[in-house]
Amino acid sequence: GRIIDISPCITPDLAVWPGDVPFSRTMNLAISEGANIDLSSLTTTVHLGAHTDAPSHYTAGGGGISDRDLSLYLGDVHVMAVDVPRGQRVRTEDLTGRVQAPRVLFRTGSYPDPNHFNEDFCSLSPALIELLAGEGVRMVGIDTPSIDPCSSKDLPSHAMVAAHDMAILEGVVLDDVPDGVY
């Protein structure tokens, strides 16, 4: 089958959450400068580009990513476009049909340029996450930096994911991915 890359390119231009550490690469050895190999080091936030949130990111005492079962992330996924005004949460009534896979990625189009951080991106409602969990969905994803709004401090959608032991995928690029099950 065909593989579709849904991750933005990680470069120094890639926007990060306001106040977080941007991506940088330092060349320690370079073949172009006479070394026998290239060696480099990276400095950046782990909340970068397309990423999954470990429970430890949003829950006190939550496990690290190494504790997560990979089956949460691997397998059938339903890509679904939703028409929601920028800055709003995707609600249950915004679904364009039934989710047909145990993983769902929402295309909101509200974070159009990964190299420019816009705070009015769409997010997911806790009620939507609860409904999806009840239907057997194990992972929710979105084409924005977070499943909660930029200004949220209590992170109710993250809390709902934690309550149902679901997985999160944020920051994916779905511009060229048609709706459907993959």
C-alpha positions in Angstrom: 0.0 0.0 0.0 0.9 3.6 -0.4 2.3 5.5 2.6 1.1 9.1 3.1 3.5 11.3 5.1 1.3 13.5 7.4 4.1 15.2 9.3 5.4 18.7 8.7 9.1 19.1 7.8 11.1 19.7 10.9 13.3 22.7 10.2 14.3 25.8 12.2 11.3 27.5 10.6 8.8 25.2 12.1 6.6 27.1 14.6 6.5 26.0 18.3 4.1 26.7 21.1 4.6 30.3 22.2 7.5 30.3 24.8 8.7 26.8 23.9 12.1 25.8 22.5 12.4 26.0 18.7 14.2 23.4 16.6 18.0 23.9 16.1 20.7 21.7 14.8 24.4 22.0 15.5 27.0 20.4 13.2 29.7 18.9 15.5 31.7 17.2 12.6 31.2 17.7 8.9 32.5 15.6 6.0 32.4 18.9 4.0 35.0 20.3 6.4 37.3 17.3 6.3 35.9 15.0 9.0 35.3 11.4 8.2 31.6 11.5 9.2 28.8 14.0 9.9 27.8 14.3 13.5 25.2 16.7 14.8 23.2 17.5 17.9 19.6 18.7 18.2 17.9 21.1 20.6 14.1 21.4 20.6 10.9 20.9 22.4 9.4 17.4 22.0 6.0 19.1 21.4 7.1 19.7 17.8 5.4 19.2 14.5 3.3 16.0 14.2 3.5 14.4 17.7 1.8 12.2 20.2 1.2 13.4 23.7 2.3 11.0 26.4 -0.1 10.9 29.4 2.8 12.5 31.5 2.4 15.6 29.3 -1.1 16.4 30.6 -1.8 14.2 33.7 0.0 14.2 37.0 1.6 10.8 37.4 0.7 9.9 33.8 3.0 7.4 32.1 5.7 8.3 29.6 5.4 7.5 25.9 7.5 4.3 26.3 4.7 3.0 28.4 2.1 3.3 25.6 1.0 0.3 23.6 1.9 0.9 20.0 -1.4 -0.6 18.8 -3.0 2.6 19.9 -1.3 4.3 17.0 -1.0 1.6 14.3 -3.8 0.4 12.2 -6.9 1.6 10.5 -7.6 5.4 10.7 -10.5 7.5 9.5 -9.6 10.9 8.1 -12.6 13.2 8.4 -12.9 16.8 7.4 -15.0 19.0 9.7 -16.4 22.5 8.9 -15.9 24.5 12.1 -15.1 28.2 12.5 -11.5 29.0 13.5 -11.0 29.0 17.2 -13.9 26.6 17.9 -14.1 23.1 19.3 -15.2 20.3 17.0 -18.5 19.0 18.6 -20.4 15.8 18.1 -22.9 17.6 15.8 -20.0 18.6 13.5 -19.2 15.0 12.5 -19.9 14.4 8.8 -20.8 10.7 9.4 -20.0 7.8 11.6 -16.3 7.2 12.5 -15.4 3.9 10.8 -12.1 3.0 12.4 -10.6 2.8 15.9 -8.5 5.9 15.1 -9.7 9.2 13.7 -7.9 12.3 12.4 -9.8 15.5 12.0 -9.0 17.9 9.2 -10.0 21.4 10.3 -7.9 23.5 8.0 -7.5 26.0 10.9 -3.7 25.7 11.2 -2.7 26.2 7.5 1.0 26.9 7.9 3.1 24.9 10.3 5.8 27.5 10.1 3.4 30.2 11.5 1.8 29.7 14.9 -1.8 30.9 14.9 -3.6 30.8 18.2 -7.2 30.6 16.7 -6.9 26.9 15.6 -9.7 24.5 16.1 -9.7 21.8 18.9 -11.9 18.9 20.1 -14.7 19.1 22.6 -14.6 16.8 25.6 -18.1 15.5 24.7 -16.9 14.5 21.2 -14.0 12.6 22.7 -16.4 10.9 25.2 -18.8 9.9 22.3 -15.9 8.5 20.2 -14.5 6.5 23.2 -18.0 5.0 23.6 -17.8 3.9 20.0 -14.5 2.2 20.4 -12.2 4.9 19.1 -8.7 4.5 20.7 -6.9 7.5 19.2 -8.0 11.0 18.2 -5.9 13.3 16.1 -6.1 16.8 14.6 -4.3 19.0 12.2 -3.6 21.6 14.8 -1.0 21.9 17.7 -3.5 20.7 20.4 -6.8 19.0 21.0 -7.6 21.8 23.4 -7.7 25.6 22.6 -4.5 27.6 22.8 -5.8 29.5 25.8 -6.9 26.5 27.8 -5.2 25.9 31.1 -7.4 23.0 32.5 -7.2 21.0 29.2 -10.6 19.2 29.4 -10.2 17.4 26.2 -6.8 16.0 27.3 -8.5 15.0 30.6 -11.3 13.2 28.7 -8.6 11.3 26.7 -6.9 10.3 29.9 -10.2 9.2 31.5 -10.7 6.8 28.6 -7.0 5.8 28.2 -7.0 7.0 24.6 -4.1 8.2 22.5 -3.6 11.7 21.0 -1.9 12.7 17.7 -1.5 16.5 17.1 0.0 18.7 14.5 -0.6 16.4 11.5 -0.8 17.8 8.0 -3.9 16.5 6.2 -4.1 19.0 3.3 -3.7 16.4 0.6 -5.4 13.5 2.4 -9.0 12.9 1.2 -11.6 11.7 3.6 -11.7 8.0 4.1 -10.4 5.0 6.0 -6.7 4.3 5.6 
